[in-house]
Amino acid sequence: MLDFATTAFVSILFLVDPPGTVPAFMALTARYTPERRRRTALVASAVATLTLMGFAAVGNVVFRGLGLTLPAFQIAGGVILFLVALDMIRGQRTTQEGPGEMKEGEEANDVAVAPLAIPMLAGPAALSTVAVLMAQAKDTAHVSLVFLAIALTGLICYVTLRLAAPIQKRLGTTGVHILGRVLGLVLAGIGVQFILNGLKAAGLIPLQAAG
């Protein structure tokens, strides 16, 4: 159970990537007052958390209704994780937001829900990963661990965005990118493990090869 809890928390946290959102958050809220910036951080974190929890609750039902199996979830989720990890290692966030979304966000009156909460925090990779984790959950305790991991990630998002100015000042853009590359290496390993677990569950590789 500890292994599952660790994998759930690390994979969700690294995919949401709160430190990687700091530069975008600062750019999008540059004209905000300190009070409005704090409120934006709270709303963005809360919406992202609720979105992930909602997808965790109903994602499996939707996917299974489409006839998708657990091995398919695991392999697809692993591929997405690996692609996101490559973006992080290269210092990019193309799977989270694009220039068009950033420009639209800069022009919007309120950026908390879009693009900050969705897709910058609760992006496609994070949504698909919580569905994979829920599909892997064996009992109520495992399900609770997934929701706890999402809640803790949401709390970390809020704290990170509230401290965005000092974090960016201390780390700088280069420091944020270096941290993202380190996290990307760990995330790549988790993605590969998801793929191996899916191949094992599908009977495509021997059990000992996936261990």
Sequence and secondary structure as in RCSB ss.txt:
>XXXX:A:sequence
MLDFATTAFVSILFLVDPPGTVPAFMALTARYTPERRRRTALVASAVATLTLMGFAAVGNVVFRGLGLTLPAFQI
AGGVILFLVALDMIRGQRTTQEGPGEMKEGEEANDVAVAPLAIPMLAGPAALSTVAVLMAQAKDTAHVSLVFLAI
ALTGLICYVTLRLAAPIQKRLGTTGVHILGRVLGLVLAGIGVQFILNGLKAAGLIPLQAAG
>XXXX:A:secstr
 HHHHHHHHHHHHHHH HHHHHHHHHHHTTTS HHHHHHHHHHHHHHHHHHHHHHHHHHHHHHHHTT  HHHHHH
HHHHHHHHHHHHHHTT  TTT  HHHHHHHHHSS  IIIIIIIIIIS HHHHHHHHHHHHH  SHHHHHHHHHHH
HHHHHHHHHHHHTHHHHHHHHHHHHHHHHHHHHHHHHHHHHHHHHHHHHHHTTSS HHHH 
